Amino acid sequence: MTDGFLVPGPAATGPLAAVVARVAELAGKLGMHHADVFDVHRLSEASGVPADVVGMLLDGRPAGEPDLQARFLQRFGLLRSTRRKPNGRPHTQQEIADGAGMSRQQAGALINGDRRPTMEHCDAIQRFFGVHAGFLTADDTDALGGALLRTEQELLQQLAGREREGAALAGGPGGDALERLLQDHGVRGIAWRAAQLPTDKHRDKVTEWLDMLLESVKQSES
């Protein structure tokens, strides 16, 4: 037992391996170095998963899964060190308490590990730091998969923009480059694939990604 990791966790198989492969394919099409796309420190900051665990999961090696308290403390600490104020200083306990709607004593107890967080605490802290729901609580594999799904969305947008630019330079109709990319990327089969997922939790991940993608499409068209 080290660093709060108790039992072997899942290797990079199933949904995580699938999104890793898709991101790698998109990076190749964009001429990007895989080392940049799969930078463990960037993915750690985006997902909350420790950088060494990110590397293990990307390599398909089993990584330990922390208990809930250890996970919360690790990710709360990461938020405090990486999501700083505009002047570069970390938020104080009082600022976190005020922003999350709790007392300074409550915030201090959570930071020091003297009190186990409730879901309400987690939601309030996540809103204060401006991170997505589940940042403090998701399993390492799910958290990393979510970060990679957001990376995939960004790369799809970049590739769509490149296709539009290419079509404009060629003087031909650009069409809906993003729609074609999504079709090529297997999105037509999402409903069929989602139906085969074992739990609602997994299907919620698909829905979350689609919501983000649809919102970005609306913004690009407005």
N, C-alpha and C positions, 0 to 999 in steps of 0.2 A: 504493500500500500504506500503510494507516494503522491504528494500534492493533491490529495483528495480523490484520486482515481481508484476505484474499488474493483471493478470487474471488467473483463474484456468487452469492448464495444464492437459494433459492426464494421466490417471493412468497406471499402468503396465499391459497393455492388449495388445493383438495382437502380433506383432513381438517381442516386448520387453519381454513379458511374455513367449513367446516360447523359446527365447534364454536363459532366466533365467532357464527354466525347463531343457533344454538340458545341460547347464553347471552344474546344480545341479546333474543331472544323471551321467555325466562323473566324477564329483568329488566323487560321491559315489562309482563308480567302482574303482577309484584310492585310495580309503580309506582316502580321504582328508576331513578335517573339512570344512563345509560350511562357517563358520565364517572367515576362511582364504581366501577362494575363493571369497567370497562376501564382503571382507573388504572394508568398504565405503571410507576410506582414500586412499587406493591403487587405487580403481576405480575412485575416484575423481581426483587423479593425472594423471591417464591414459586418462580420458575423458574430464577433464576441468570442470566438473559439481561439484558444491559445495557438500561437504560430506553430509550435512543434506538433500539436495535434492536427492542425490543418495539413501540414506536410505528410503526416502518417496517413491520414484519410485519403489525400490525393494519390498517394502511392499504393493505395489498396491494402495498407497494413492495418490490423486491428489496433484501435486506440481505446484506452480506458475511458469510461463515461463517469463524470463526477456525480456525487449526490447533489440534491437540489440546493442545499445550503452552500456547498463548495462552488457550484456553478454560479449562483447568484453573486457571491462575494468576488469571484474572479472577474465576472463581466461588469459588475458595478465598478470595480477598481479600474477596469479598462476604460469605461465611460469617463470616469473622473480624470484619467490621464490623457485621453485623446480628444474628448469634447470639451474644450476649454473656452474661456471667455475671450472676447475679441482682443483683449490685451495680452493673451497668452497664458494667463494665470488660471489655475484650476478653480472651479466653483467651491465656495466654502460650504460647510455643513449648513449654515443658516440660509444661504442662498438656495441650496437644494431643498431644504425643509420648506421654505416659503414657496418655491416654485412647484413643489409636489404636494402642497397642502397638508403638511404634517408638522409636528413640533420639532425643534432642534434636537431634543432628547431622543425622539423616535428616529430621526435621521442618523444621529450618532450611533445608536444601538444597531441599526441596520448596517452601517458602514463597518463597524467593529465586529460584526458577527455575533452580537449579544442577543439579537432578536431575529427570529425567522420571519421572512417577508410574506405578506399575503399577496394575492393576485392584485388587489387594489393598490398595494404599495408598488408592485412592479409596474402596473399600468401608469401610475402617476410619475414614477421616475423615468420611464421610457418617454412619456410625453414631454417631460421637462428637458431631457437631453435630445429630443427630436429624432429618436430612432424608431424603427418599426416595431409593431406588436410582436411579442415573443422573444425580443432580443435577450432578455435576462433569463428566460426560462426554457427555450427550445433545446432539445437534444443537440449535441454537437453535430451529428450528421445532418439533421434537419436544418440547423442554423447555417452550416456551410453550404448546403444545397440551396437554401434561399438566397444567400449572397451570390452564388454562381448563377442562379436564375436571373437575378438583377443584372449581372454582368452580361448574360446572354441577351437580355433585352437591349442593353446599350449597344452591343455589337451588331445586333440586327438593325438598329436604327442607323448606325454608321454605314453598314453595307447598303441599306436602302438609299441613303443619301448619295453614296457613290454611284449607284445604278442610275439615280435620277440625273446626276451631273453628267454621266457618260451618255445618257440618252439625249440630254440637251445639247452637248457638244456635237453629237452625231446628227443633230437636226431631225431626229425621229421622235415619235410620240413616247413620252416617258411612261405613261400609264401609271398604274398604282404599283410602284416598285416594292413597297413594303408588303402589300398583299401577295404579290408573287413570291416574295421571299418566305413569307409565312407558310404558303402552300408548299413550297419546296422543302421547308424545314419540318414538314410533317404535321402542321397545325390542323389540317383537315381531319386527321385521325385522333385529335385530342379527346373528343368525347368518347370514342371507342376505347382509347387507352385508359381514360379516367374511370370508366365503368369497371375496369379490371383491378383498380387499386383496392387494397384490402380494407382500408378504413376511411371514414369521413375526414380524419385528420390529414391524410395524404391528398384527398380530393380538394380539401380547403387550400392546400399549397398551390395546386393547379389554378384554382379560382383566383387566389391572390396574385399570381403571376399574370394571369389574363387581365385582371383589373388594372394592374400597373401598365401593361402593354396597351390596352385600349385607351387609357388616359393619355399616354404619351402620343398615340396616333392622333387623338383629337387635338392635342396641343400643336402638333406639327402641321395639321391641316387648317388651323385657325389663323 
